């Protein structure tokens, strides 16, 4: 198996080291693992692409490249340049430092890379490690992802349905904020929503008098609806959420049929 790995935390991020180990186990001795990752952190850029300006790509070692662009740019670079003669069988994005459950999904560059891979017709899985009081001070906060990542990916690949939809499935996996030994299992879960304050800005005045805005997130320990992703994660389980890039609310198409004239 040929596997492409990428992320949004940057090519030097510790989560990418964890993902490489997962990918190497999955690829096996006869496979290959390629890396095309952002040269610097790209958290929160979503599915952004560098449409209006070029970006540089640098050789970063054996089968490894750093791109001065977004995670989605990295996927495009891999498929149409670095690996154009032999594309990957699977794209893995992560392992993100922090969760991409609930509304975080919509902002995530980790998810954006997986989405772009799916739009390009490839199997794609985004992996993120939830942080919380039970794991943030471990020697390896990514312990749950490191020990359970291979099994989760294998189970997803084994159970993924045949694709007939133009917008291919991709998967959002979030490892719970617990030590690896305390992981309770794997749960399919829909995307949730944390009620209350989400992303917002906090204004600050610089010594020069200029006003700056810092983006701040909401309480990541707030559960979502029962059985949805963050709720499952906070209960100690790995969440797997199948997704598509199609943003259409198909149920609303029926309920809004009176708009037609």
N, C-alpha and C positions, 0 to 999 in steps of 0.2 A: 504494500500500500504506500502511495505517495501522499504525504500530508503537508499542508501549508499551515504554519502557525503565525499568529499575529496578535496584537493587543491594542489597548489605548493608553496604557501606562508608560509606554516607551520600551525601547529595545534592551535597556539595562534593568528593567523592573524584575523583582524577585518572582513575581507571579509567572513571568514568561519562562523562567527556569523550571518551575513546577510543570508548566504546560509542555515544555520540551520533553521532560521525563515521561509524561503521560503519552505524548505522541510517539516517542521512540519505542515504548512498550507496544503500542498499538500497531506501529509500522512493522515491527519484527526485524529480524536480521536481514531479510531480503528487501525491506522497504527503505524509504527515504523520508527525512524530515527537512523541510525548507522553512526558513524564517524570512519574512518581510514585515518589519514592524516600524512604527514611527521612531524617528531619531530622537524625539523628545516627547514629553507627556502630551496626550491629546484627549484627556478625560473630558467628558461632557460635550463632545462635538457631534454626537449622534451619527447620522448617516451623511454628514458633510463630505463633499468632494471638492478638490481644488480646481474648480471649473474655470476660473478667470486668471490663474497664474500657474506657471510651471513650478516643479519642485525637484530637488536633487535627490538621487539615489546613490548610496555609497556601499561598496563591498565591506561587509562587517565580519568576514571569516567564511569558513566552509559552508556553502549553501545558506548563507545568512546575509541579509541586506537591510540597511537602515534608510528609510524614506522620510524626507522632510515634508510630510503630508499627513493626512488623516488616516485612520484605520481603513476606511473604504478605499482611499487612494492606494494603500498598501496592497489590498486584494487585487485591485485593477492592475497594479504594477506587476504583481506576481503572475497573473493570468495572461497578460498581454505583452510581457517583456521577459521577466526573469525565468518563468516556467512555460513560456509560450509553446515550446516544442513538445512538452509532455506535461499537461496540466495535472493538478492534484486530484486525488480521489475524494479528499475530505479537507475541509477548512475548519480549524479550531481557533477560537479567539478567546484570549484571557491569559492566565487566570486573573481576573480583575481583582484589584485590592478594594474590597467593599462590595456590597450587594448591588445587583441590577434587578431586584424584584420590584413589583408594583410600578409606580410612576417613574422610578429611576430608569426603567427600560427605555422610556421615550427619549432620554437625554444621552444614553450610553454610546460611546464610541465602540465599545466591545460588541454591543448588539449591532451597531452600524456595519461593522466588518462582516459579521455573519449574514446580515441582511443582503449586503452587496454580493457575497458569494452565492447566496440563494438566487438572487436575480440573474446571476451569471450561469445558473443551472447546476450548481454544485451542492453536495451535502455539506451542511454547515451547522456548527454547534458553538454557542457562546457559553463560557464558564466563568462564574464569579464566586468569590469567597466572602460571605457575610462576616462582618466584624461585630463583636459584642464583648461583654465582660468576661465570658467564659473562654474566649480564645485570643483576644487581642494581646495578651501578655505571655502567650506561649512562646517557646523558643522558635517555633515555626507556626505563625498564625494561619498558614495555608495547609496545615496538617490534614484537615478533613478532605480538601480537594486533592492533595497529593496521594492519600491512601485510597480514596474512593473514586477518583476521576476515571481510571481505566474502565472499571466495571460499569459506570454510568454510561460512558460513550458506547461501549460494546452493547449494552442493553438497548440504547436508542437505535443504533444501526441495525440490530437484529429485529426490531419491532416496527421500524419505519414503514409506512404503507407505500405501495407503488405510486409514483407521482403522475397525475394527469392534469393538474392545475398549472396554468401559466405562471402563477406566483407560487414558487416552490416552498415547501415547509422548511423552516430552520428552527433550531431549538435553543431555548434559554434555560440554562442550568444554574442553580444557585445552591452552594454548599452552606449548611447552617453554621451559626456562630458558636460552635462547640468543638471540643477535642475530637479527633478521629474516632476514638473508642466509644464516644457518646452519640455518634450518628445513629439514628433510629431506622433509617431505611430510605427508600426512594419513593416519591409520591408525584404522580401527575397532578398538576395544579394550574388553574387559570391565573391570569395576571390580576393582581389585586390593586387596591387603592388605599393609601393611608389617609384617613380622615384627619382634618386639622391642617396645620401649617405645613406647607411643602417648601419648595425652593422659593427664596425671596432675596431681597437685597438689604445689606446693612451699610448705610452711608458713613463715611469717615472723612474728616478734614485733614489734609497733609499739612506739615509745618509751613509750606509755601502758601497755604490758604486755598489751594485747589481741592475740589470735592471729588472723592472717589467712591465707587460702589463695590462692595465685596458680595459675591454670591454666596449665600448660606443655605444649607439644606435643613430639612425637618428632622424630627425624632425618628431615627432608624429602628428603634426598638418598639415602635408602635405597630401592633398587629393589623393585618388587613382582614377582610371577611373570612369566616371559617372555611378552611379548605383551600384558600387561595395562596399564592406563592409565599409572601412574607409570613403569613400565619403558619404555614407548614415549616418554613425555615426556623422561625422562633421556637417552634415545638421540637426542633432537633432533627428534622428530616431534610433530605435533598429534594428540591423541587425541580421538576422538568415541565416546561411550558412550551408546547408546540405553537409556532407563530408563522404568519405570512406577512408580506409587505403590502398586501391589499388592505387599504384602510376603509373600504366601504362597509357601512353598517347594513348588512343584507336584510335584517329584520325590518329596519326603518324604510327600506325600499317599498315594502308592502304597506306598512302603516301610513306612509306618506303618498300613497298612490293618487290621492285626490289632487295633488299638485299638477298631475298630467292634464293637458288641455288639448 
